[in-house]
Amino acid sequence: MSPTPINDAAATQDEAIIIRDADASDIPAIHYIYQQAVKEGTASFEEIAPDASELARRQQALVEKGFPYIAAIDAKSGQLCGYAYAGPYRPRSAYRHTVEDSIYVAPDHHGKGIGSLLMHHLILRCEAGPWRQMVAAVGDSENKGSIALHRKHGFVITGTFHNVGYKFGRWLDSVLMQRPLQGAAPLIPAPQADLPLPTADHK
């Protein structure tokens, strides 16, 4: 199963943004954004930022299995200002109809609606695929922005793991959020031979 290419233009609060599939040429910008998130924030529980080649390997592994991986591009400058992807929630095969989202926005583009735009398109891509549930594991219960973003797009909090992470000298919670996809999540899914099996290799 291969993802459907996209190249959609949309307006955010301050600028025109193009949403398209991310590719290997985006890795340097993706690496910069994720490096900042790891070194300065608690959205990711990684403590040592992976290098660009490792991020390229992770991206390729997801795309080859048909998972969506998208980028937000400033229409004027051509700068990649954010990216998002969905990957398997857990490696066990019975979880194969469930995906977990990840969204990262460049620090100088926070507060412009880019995260919301990426979330909107990521949900559309997942709903066009074979998946029935989307979950989020929000790092740090103090990450109010991410929690609000997910709520805006139909996620509800289903639970909190308390003090499961330790970073920057303090304990961190992990807030679990969930929303159904395709509007018919309880129905038994039709067999799909090409449905990608989960892998734990995307984080």
Phi and psi in degrees as GROMACS dihedral restraints (atoms count N, CA, C in turn):
[ dihedral_restraints ]
;  ai    aj    ak    al  type     phi  dphi    fc
    3     4     5     6     1  -111.6    20    10
    4     5     6     7     1   144.0    20    10
    6     7     8     9     1   -69.6    20    10
    7     8     9    10     1   150.3    20    10
    9    10    11    12     1   -77.8    20    10
   10    11    12    13     1   126.1    20    10
   12    13    14    15     1   -61.4    20    10
   13    14    15    16     1   145.4    20    10
   15    16    17    18     1  -132.3    20    10
   16    17    18    19     1   154.0    20    10
   18    19    20    21     1  -159.7    20    10
   19    20    21    22     1    77.8    20    10
   21    22    23    24     1  -107.2    20    10
   22    23    24    25     1   137.6    20    10
   24    25    26    27     1   -99.2    20    10
   25    26    27    28     1   142.8    20    10
   27    28    29    30     1  -152.6    20    10
   28    29    30    31     1   158.3    20    10
   30    31    32    33     1  -102.6    20    10
   31    32    33    34     1   132.8    20    10
   33    34    35    36     1  -104.0    20    10
   34    35    36    37     1  -166.7    20    10
   36    37    38    39     1   -61.1    20    10
   37    38    39    40     1   -39.1    20    10
   39    40    41    42     1  -119.5    20    10
   40    41    42    43     1   -12.6    20    10
   42    43    44    45     1  -158.8    20    10
   43    44    45    46     1   163.5    20    10
   45    46    47    48     1   -83.9    20    10
   46    47    48    49     1   133.1    20    10
   48    49    50    51     1  -125.1    20    10
   49    50    51    52     1   136.7    20    10
   51    52    53    54     1  -103.3    20    10
   52    53    54    55     1   128.6    20    10
   54    55    56    57     1  -103.1    20    10
   55    56    57    58     1   123.0    20    10
   57    58    59    60     1  -143.9    20    10
   58    59    60    61     1   169.1    20    10
   60    61    62    63     1   -64.3    20    10
   61    62    63    64     1   135.2    20    10
   63    64    65    66     1   -76.0    20    10
   64    65    66    67     1   152.2    20    10
   66    67    68    69     1  -140.6    20    10
   67    68    69    70     1  -174.9    20    10
   69    70    71    72     1   -61.2    20    10
   70    71    72    73     1   -29.2    20    10
   72    73    74    75     1   -68.2    20    10
   73    74    75    76     1   -16.3    20    10
   75    76    77    78     1   -86.5    20    10
   76    77    78    79     1    -8.2    20    10
   78    79    80    81     1   -57.2    20    10
   79    80    81    82     1   -43.5    20    10
   81    82    83    84     1   -57.4    20    10
   82    83    84    85     1   -42.8    20    10
   84    85    86    87     1   -69.9    20    10
   85    86    87    88     1   -40.4    20    10
   87    88    89    90     1   -62.1    20    10
   88    89    90    91     1   -41.7    20    10
   90    91    92    93     1   -61.0    20    10
   91    92    93    94     1   -43.1    20    10
   93    94    95    96     1   -62.1    20    10
   94    95    96    97     1   -46.5    20    10
   96    97    98    99     1   -63.5    20    10
   97    98    99   100     1   -46.5    20    10
   99   100   101   102     1   -69.7    20    10
  100   101   102   103     1   -35.3    20    10
  102   103   104   105     1   -58.3    20    10
  103   104   105   106     1   -43.6    20    10
  105   106   107   108     1   -64.2    20    10
  106   107   108   109     1   -40.7    20    10
  108   109   110   111     1   -62.9    20    10
  109   110   111   112     1   -40.1    20    10
  111   112   113   114     1   -70.9    20    10
  112   113   114   115     1   -45.0    20    10
  114   115   116   117     1   -75.1    20    10
  115   116   117   118     1   -29.0    20    10
  117   118   119   120     1  -119.0    20    10
  118   119   120   121     1   -11.0    20    10
  120   121   122   123     1  -128.4    20    10
  121   122   123   124     1   178.9    20    10
  123   124   125   126     1  -118.1    20    10
  124   125   126   127     1     9.6    20    10
  126   127   128   129     1   -64.2    20    10
  127   128   129   130     1   -36.2    20    10
  129   130   131   132     1  -104.7    20    10
  130   131   132   133     1   138.1    20    10
  132   133   134   135     1   -89.9    20    10
  133   134   135   136     1     4.5    20    10
  135   136   137   138     1   -70.0    20    10
  136   137   138   139     1   144.0    20    10
  138   139   140   141     1  -109.3    20    10
  139   140   141   142     1   -21.6    20    10
  141   142   143   144     1  -117.3    20    10
  142   143   144   145     1   119.5    20    10
  144   145   146   147     1   -67.1    20    10
  145   146   147   148     1   130.3    20    10
  147   148   149   150     1   -68.9    20    10
  148   149   150   151     1   156.0    20    10
  150   151   152   153     1   -79.5    20    10
  151   152   153   154     1   174.2    20    10
  153   154   155   156     1   -62.7    20    10
  154   155   156   157     1   -37.0    20    10
  156   157   158   159     1   -66.1    20    10
  157   158   159   160     1   -34.6    20    10
  159   160   161   162     1   -68.6    20    10
  160   161   162   163     1   -41.1    20    10
  162   163   164   165     1   -65.1    20    10
  163   164   165   166     1   -37.0    20    10
  165   166   167   168     1   -63.4    20    10
  166   167   168   169     1   -40.1    20    10
  168   169   170   171     1   -64.1    20    10
  169   170   171   172     1   -42.2    20    10
  171   172   173   174     1   -64.6    20    10
  172   173   174   175     1   -43.3    20    10
  174   175   176   177     1   -60.9    20    10
  175   176   177   178     1   -47.4    20    10
  177   178   179   180     1   -61.7    20    10
  178   179   180   181     1   -39.8    20    10
  180   181   182   183     1   -62.0    20    10
  181   182   183   184     1   -40.0    20    10
  183   184   185   186     1   -70.0    20    10
  184   185   186   187     1   -48.1    20    10
  186   187   188   189     1   -62.8    20    10
  187   188   189   190     1   -39.7    20    10
  189   190   191   192     1   -63.1    20    10
  190   191   192   193     1   -26.1    20    10
  192   193   194   195     1   -92.7    20    10
  193   194   195   196     1     4.6    20    10
  195   196   197   198     1    89.8    20    10
  196   197   198   199     1     6.7    20    10
  198   199   200   201     1   -79.2    20    10
  199   200   201   202     1   144.1    20    10
  201   202   203   204     1   -73.8    20    10
  202   203   204   205     1   139.9    20    10
  204   205   206   207     1  -142.8    20    10
  205   206   207   208     1   108.6    20    10
  207   208   209   210     1  -123.1    20    10
  208   209   210   211     1   160.3    20    10
  210   211   212   213     1  -129.7    20    10
  211   212   213   214     1   148.1    20    10
  213   214   215   216     1  -106.1    20    10
  214   215   216   217     1   122.8    20    10
  216   217   218   219     1  -118.3    20    10
  217   218   219   220     1   129.7    20    10
  219   220   221   222     1   -65.8    20    10
  220   221   222   223     1   119.7    20    10
  222   223   224   225     1   -63.6    20    10
  223   224   225   226     1   -29.0    20    10
  225   226   227   228     1   -83.6    20    10
  226   227   228   229     1   -47.9    20    10
  228   229   230   231     1   -91.8    20    10
  229   230   231   232     1   -19.8    20    10
  231   232   233   234     1    78.3    20    10
  232   233   234   235     1     4.8    20    10
  234   235   236   237     1   -74.6    20    10
  235   236   237   238     1   136.5    20    10
  237   238   239   240     1   -77.4    20    10
  238   239   240   241     1   119.4    20    10
  240   241   242   243     1  -113.1    20    10
  241   242   243   244     1     1.2    20    10
  243   244   245   246     1   179.7    20    10
  244   245   246   247     1   163.5    20    10
  246   247   248   249     1  -152.3    20    10
  247   248   249   250     1   161.2    20    10
  249   250   251   252     1  -152.1    20    10
  250   251   252   253     1   152.6    20    10
  252   253   254   255     1  -153.9    20    10
  253   254   255   256     1   161.5    20    10
  255   256   257   258     1  -116.5    20    10
  256   257   258   259     1   144.2    20    10
  258   259   260   261     1  -142.7    20    10
  259   260   261   262     1   177.0    20    10
  261   262   263   264     1   -64.4    20    10
  262   263   264   265     1   143.3    20    10
  264   265   266   267     1   -74.2    20    10
  265   266   267   268     1   -46.2    20    10
  267   268   269   270     1  -141.6    20    10
  268   269   270   271     1   157.1    20    10
  270   271   272   273     1   -75.6    20    10
  271   272   273   274     1   -20.1    20    10
  273   274   275   276     1   -66.8    20    10
  274   275   276   277     1   140.9    20    10
  276   277   278   279     1   -64.0    20    10
  277   278   279   280     1   -28.4    20    10
  279   280   281   282     1   -67.4    20    10
  280   281   282   283     1   -14.4    20    10
  282   283   284   285     1   -86.4    20    10
  283   284   285   286     1     7.9    20    10
  285   286   287   288     1   -66.2    20    10
  286   287   288   289     1   -15.2    20    10
  288   289   290   291     1   -93.4    20    10
  289   290   291   292     1     8.3    20    10
  291   292   293   294     1  -122.0    20    10
  292   293   294   295     1   135.3    20    10
  294   295   296   297     1  -121.3    20    10
  295   296   297   298     1   158.4    20    10
  297   298   299   300     1  -117.9    20    10
  298   299   300   301     1   136.0    20    10
  300   301   302   303     1   -95.4    20    10
  301   302   303   304     1   154.1    20    10
  303   304   305   306     1  -140.3    20    10
  304   305   306   307     1   130.6    20    10
  306   307   308   309     1  -136.2    20    10
  307   308   309   310     1   131.3    20    10
  309   310   311   312     1  -135.5    20    10
  310   311   312   313     1   135.4    20    10
  312   313   314   315     1  -123.7    20    10
  313   314   315   316     1   139.6    20    10
  315   316   317   318     1   -58.2    20    10
  316   317   318   319     1   139.6    20    10
  318   319   320   321     1   -53.1    20    10
  319   320   321   322     1   -37.1    20    10
  321   322   323   324     1   -79.7    20    10
  322   323   324   325     1     3.3    20    10
  324   325   326   327     1  -118.9    20    10
  325   326   327   328     1    10.7    20    10
  327   328   329   330     1   -65.0    20    10
  328   329   330   331     1   148.1    20    10
  330   331   332   333     1    79.1    20    10
  331   332   333   334     1    13.0    20    10
  333   334   335   336     1  -109.9    20    10
  334   335   336   337     1     4.2    20    10
  336   337   338   339     1    87.1    20    10
  337   338   339   340     1     6.9    20    10
  339   340   341   342     1   -70.7    20    10
  340   341   342   343     1   -39.3    20    10
  342   343   344   345     1   -60.4    20    10
  343   344   345   346     1   -41.3    20    10
  345   346   347   348     1   -65.8    20    10
  346   347   348   349     1   -39.6    20    10
  348   349   350   351     1   -64.4    20    10
  349   350   351   352     1   -43.9    20    10
  351   352   353   354     1   -62.4    20    10
  352   353   354   355     1   -42.9    20    10
  354   355   356   357     1   -60.9    20    10
  355   356   357   358     1   -44.7    20    10
  357   358   359   360     1   -56.6    20    10
  358   359   360   361     1   -48.4    20    10
  360   361   362   363     1   -71.7    20    10
  361   362   363   364     1   -34.2    20    10
  363   364   365   366     1   -64.8    20    10
  364   365   366   367     1   -41.4    20    10
  366   367   368   369     1   -63.1    20    10
  367   368   369   370     1   -43.5    20    10
  369   370   371   372     1   -58.9    20    10
  370   371   372   373     1   -43.3    20    10
  372   373   374   375     1   -63.9    20    10
  373   374   375   376     1   -41.4    20    10
  375   376   377   378     1   -69.5    20    10
  376   377   378   379     1   -36.5    20    10
  378   379   380   381     1   -69.4    20    10
  379   380   381   382     1   -24.2    20    10
  381   382   383   384     1   -79.8    20    10
  382   383   384   385     1   -10.6    20    10
  384   385   386   387     1   -98.3    20    10
  385   386   387   388     1  -163.5    20    10
  387   388   389   390     1   -91.0    20    10
  388   389   390   391     1     6.7    20    10
  390   391   392   393     1   -87.6    20    10
  391   392   393   394     1   152.0    20    10
  393   394   395   396     1  -117.0    20    10
  394   395   396   397     1   -19.3    20    10
  396   397   398   399     1  -137.8    20    10
  397   398   399   400     1   143.4    20    10
  399   400   401   402     1  -121.9    20    10
  400   401   402   403     1   131.3    20    10
  402   403   404   405     1  -123.0    20    10
  403   404   405   406     1   158.7    20    10
  405   406   407   408     1  -133.9    20    10
  406   407   408   409     1   136.7    20    10
  408   409   410   411     1  -111.7    20    10
  409   410   411   412     1    93.7    20    10
  411   412   413   414     1   -78.4    20    10
  412   413   414   415     1   116.9    20    10
  414   415   416   417     1   -71.2    20    10
  415   416   417   418     1   122.0    20    10
  417   418   419   420     1    80.9    20    10
  418   419   420   421     1   114.9    20    10
  420   421   422   423     1   -65.5    20    10
  421   422   423   424     1   -13.1    20    10
  423   424   425   426     1   -84.9    20    10
  424   425   426   427     1    -0.2    20    10
  426   427   428   429     1   -80.2    20    10
  427   428   429   430     1    69.5    20    10
  429   430   431   432     1   -62.8    20    10
  430   431   432   433     1   -33.9    20    10
  432   433   434   435     1   -63.4    20    10
  433   434   435   436     1   -45.2    20    10
  435   436   437   438     1   -67.5    20    10
  436   437   438   439     1   -40.7    20    10
  438   439   440   441     1   -62.5    20    10
  439   440   441   442     1   -43.9    20    10
  441   442   443   444     1   -64.7    20    10
  442   443   444   445     1   -39.7    20    10
  444   445   446   447     1   -60.4    20    10
  445   446   447   448     1   -46.3    20    10
  447   448   449   450     1   -66.4    20    10
  448   449   450   451     1   -40.3    20    10
  450   451   452   453     1   -60.8    20    10
  451   452   453   454     1   -40.6    20    10
  453   454   455   456     1   -57.5    20    10
  454   455   456   457     1   -31.3    20    10
  456   457   458   459     1  -104.2    20    10
  457   458   459   460     1    25.6    20    10
  459   460   461   462     1    92.5    20    10
  460   461   462   463     1     5.7    20    10
  462   463   464   465     1   -81.2    20    10
  463   464   465   466     1   148.5    20    10
  465   466   467   468     1  -123.1    20    10
  466   467   468   469     1   151.1    20    10
  468   469   470   471     1   -75.5    20    10
  469   470   471   472     1   125.7    20    10
  471   472   473   474     1  -107.2    20    10
  472   473   474   475     1    -9.0    20    10
  474   475   476   477     1   167.7    20    10
  475   476   477   478     1   170.2    20    10
  477   478   479   480     1  -137.6    20    10
  478   479   480   481     1   127.8    20    10
  480   481   482   483     1   -90.2    20    10
  481   482   483   484     1   118.1    20    10
  483   484   485   486     1   -89.8    20    10
  484   485   486   487     1   134.2    20    10
  486   487   488   489     1    56.0    20    10
  487   488   489   490     1    39.9    20    10
  489   490   491   492     1   -93.3    20    10
  490   491   492   493     1   -12.3    20    10
  492   493   494   495     1  -122.8    20    10
  493   494   495   496     1   152.7    20    10
  495   496   497   498     1  -135.5    20    10
  496   497   498   499     1   114.8    20    10
  498   499   500   501     1  -151.6    20    10
  499   500   501   502     1   143.4    20    10
  501   502   503   504     1    56.0    20    10
  502   503   504   505     1    33.3    20    10
  504   505   506   507     1    76.8    20    10
  505   506   507   508     1    17.3    20    10
  507   508   509   510     1  -145.5    20    10
  508   509   510   511     1   156.7    20    10
  510   511   512   513     1   -79.1    20    10
  511   512   513   514     1   144.2    20    10
  513   514   515   516     1  -126.1    20    10
  514   515   516   517     1   139.9    20    10
  516   517   518   519     1   -85.1    20    10
  517   518   519   520     1   166.5    20    10
  519   520   521   522     1  -127.1    20    10
  520   521   522   523     1   117.1    20    10
  522   523   524   525     1   -94.0    20    10
  523   524   525   526     1   122.9    20    10
  525   526   527   528     1   -94.1    20    10
  526   527   528   529     1   129.2    20    10
  528   529   530   531     1  -131.5    20    10
  529   530   531   532     1   155.4    20    10
  531   532   533   534     1  -152.8    20    10
  532   533   534   535     1   147.0    20    10
  534   535   536   537     1  -146.3    20    10
  535   536   537   538     1   146.3    20    10
  537   538   539   540     1   -76.9    20    10
  538   539   540   541     1   156.0    20    10
  540   541   542   543     1  -114.6    20    10
  541   542   543   544     1   152.8    20    10
  543   544   545   546     1    69.1    20    10
  544   545   546   547     1     0.6    20    10
  546   547   548   549     1    69.4    20    10
  547   548   549   550     1     7.5    20    10
  549   550   551   552     1  -143.2    20    10
  550   551   552   553     1    40.3    20    10
  552   553   554   555     1   -57.5    20    10
  553   554   555   556     1   -36.1    20    10
  555   556   557   558     1   -70.6    20    10
  556   557   558   559     1   -17.8    20    10
  558   559   560   561     1   -68.4    20    10
  559   560   561   562     1   148.2    20    10
  561   562   563   564     1   -68.8    20    10
  562   563   564   565     1   124.7    20    10
  564   565   566   567     1   -70.0    20    10
  565   566   567   568     1   146.4    20    10
  567   568   569   570     1   -69.3    20    10
  568   569   570   571     1   147.1    20    10
  570   571   572   573     1   -60.2    20    10
  571   572   573   574     1   136.5    20    10
  573   574   575   576     1  -137.1    20    10
  574   575   576   577     1   110.5    20    10
  576   577   578   579     1   -66.8    20    10
  577   578   579   580     1   -25.9    20    10
  579   580   581   582     1   -96.9    20    10
  580   581   582   583     1    10.9    20    10
  582   583   584   585     1   -66.7    20    10
  583   584   585   586     1   126.4    20    10
  585   586   587   588     1   -67.0    20    10
  586   587   588   589     1   131.2    20    10
  588   589   590   591     1   -76.1    20    10
  589   590   591   592     1   148.8    20    10
  591   592   593   594     1   -62.3    20    10
  592   593   594   595     1   155.0    20    10
  594   595   596   597     1  -145.0    20    10
  595   596   597   598     1   145.9    20    10
  597   598   599   600     1   -90.9    20    10
  598   599   600   601     1    17.6    20    10
  600   601   602   603     1   -99.0    20    10
  601   602   603   604     1    20.0    20    10
  603   604   605   606     1  -103.9    20    10
  604   605   606   607     1   -11.3    20    10
